[in-house]
Amino acid sequence: MTDQSDAGQLSRPPGPGLLDRFRAVRALTASLIEPLGEADAAAQSMPDASPAKWHLAHTTWFFETFLLRDQVPGYRLFDPDWPFLFNSYYEAEGARLARAQRGLITRPTLAQVIDYRRQVDAALIAALPELAERHGDLLELGIQHEQQHQELLLTDILNLFAANPLGPAYCADPVRDAAPGQALPSAMRWIEGGQGLVQAGYGETGFAFDNEMPAHQAFLAPHALASRPVTNGEWIAFMRDGGYAAAGLWLSDGWDWVRREAVSAPLYWRGEGEDWQQFTLAGWRRVDPEAPVCHVSFYEADAFATWAGARLPTEQEWEAAARGHDAAQGIQLDGAGGVMPRAEAENDGFASLFGNVWEWTGSAYRPYPGFRTAPGAVGEYNGKFMSGQFVLKGGSCATPRGHARASYRNFFQPHQRWQFTGLRLARSL
């Protein structure tokens, strides 16, 4: 889930529920901020992350810029200086504050940003009937864009709180609060995938980002996918076996990264032997050996797959397996409650195809045959990032329910792991 994926399109006009969806998405973002104080919302833990207050303002800037400013005659900007602060990286929108400096925005205050959201929402709702008819695609894009930032907001809060020596909790523990009888994962099984020519990419009706299109055919050689993601317990076995110290398991760039960064466990882990703790949005918790491993990089995922005598699936293999499964099922974000990967029972043969953890694939993030960049500024942030990154599939526990689909292409650089990223094994037959 990345705010680089801001370009999308509709293959048909948006439905009549657009206003309700707009209000629901904006309300969810506001609820995610409620546990935070002024200092929490303004801090930036690293250049890859953004302050929570910036996420609030940037998603509002998106609606104000591409809908109100550009499409509503006579609209006046809330503050003409704020686009410099809250533009992400739209070159066509002019100069902007460098990403690594977003934590310096102590003013405007959180209260002022919340007021900004209220006023932009009111102006947009007043203009909505005409906007929805003429520019429903842009409004849908803004809604989808904000859902991406809801996940980014949570992962950035996790990174920020993990840096605090006190280990503060953002929310309650969803595992401890779950009803008795929670399902445990079954033993991993291999499920043979389809072969020959299959459809890849988005070819249905409704919204999709432009990097999911056009639909095309891909050839699949005989292969099988694991029935569930790799678990924490399996990862501990990899660590006990010296996986982080065995150069032969690692890609050259990955081995350089492991040594340079002194990586010896997934991000947010501490401990040794069998006694491992993991920092979560509910604070420090013992590592659950049955839960999917998360916060691992592509380099780590690839090394584990090699150690296990397997490989990472291609995005086409993963997508073919996921077609026909309900993308709204699984452990995903439903509200402002707890967010944590956890053990999940199988559904139609697979566990956690959607939700729980994003799954690294072995596929480079490159354009599909016939890909065309969308016109205008909103077309900037898919095509030009199709270099040096790898595709992830399936969504996570922090992905808003209903946002993902089989063709959805998330993408990150191979060393990045502050998102809820895990893996599912594959093998050739």
Number of C-alpha atoms within 10 A of each C-alpha: 26 16 20 20 23 23 26 25 19 18 13 12 17 18 12 10 8 16 16 9 13 18 13 13 17 20 12 18 21 15 14 19 21 10 12 16 10 13 13 16 24 23 22 25 20 17 12 11 21 25 24 28 29 24 22 25 22 22 25 23 26 25 23 27 15 17 21 22 16 12 16 17 8 9 13 11 15 15 8 8 9 15 22 14 20 23 23 23 18 17 12 10 14 10 13 16 16 13 18 14 13 22 20 12 17 14 9 13 15 22 11 12 18 15 13 18 22 14 15 18 18 11 14 19 15 11 15 20 13 12 19 20 13 13 17 22 21 22 23 25 22 24 23 24 23 27 25 23 24 28 25 24 25 21 21 25 25 24 22 21 21 22 15 10 7 10 17 18 17 22 16 15 18 16 17 8 9 9 8 8 6 12 11 13 20 14 7 16 13 16 15 17 18 16 14 10 12 15 15 23 24 22 15 11 10 15 19 25 21 26 29 21 22 17 17 15 14 16 14 16 14 14 17 21 25 21 25 25 27 23 22 20 17 17 20 21 13 18 18 13 12 12 22 21 15 12 16 12 20 24 15 12 11 20 21 13 16 19 13 9 9 10 14 16 20 21 19 19 18 16 12 12 9 12 9 17 16 17 22 27 24 19 18 18 14 14 21 18 17 17 21 27 26 29 20 24 25 28 23 28 27 24 25 25 22 18 17 13 10 18 21 25 25 17 26 21 25 25 23 20 19 19 14 10 15 15 21 16 14 22 25 26 24 15 15 17 14 19 27 23 24 23 23 22 16 17 14 9 12 22 21 31 30 28 27 32 32 30 33 31 28 18 16 19 24 19 20 16 11 10 15 14 18 18 9 10 15 20 18 20 24 24 20 12 16 15 12 12 19 21 23 28 28 26 35 31 24 30 29 25 21 15 18 25 20 26 25 23 24 24 26 23 16 22 16 16 20 20 25 25 25 29 30 26 27 26 17 13 9
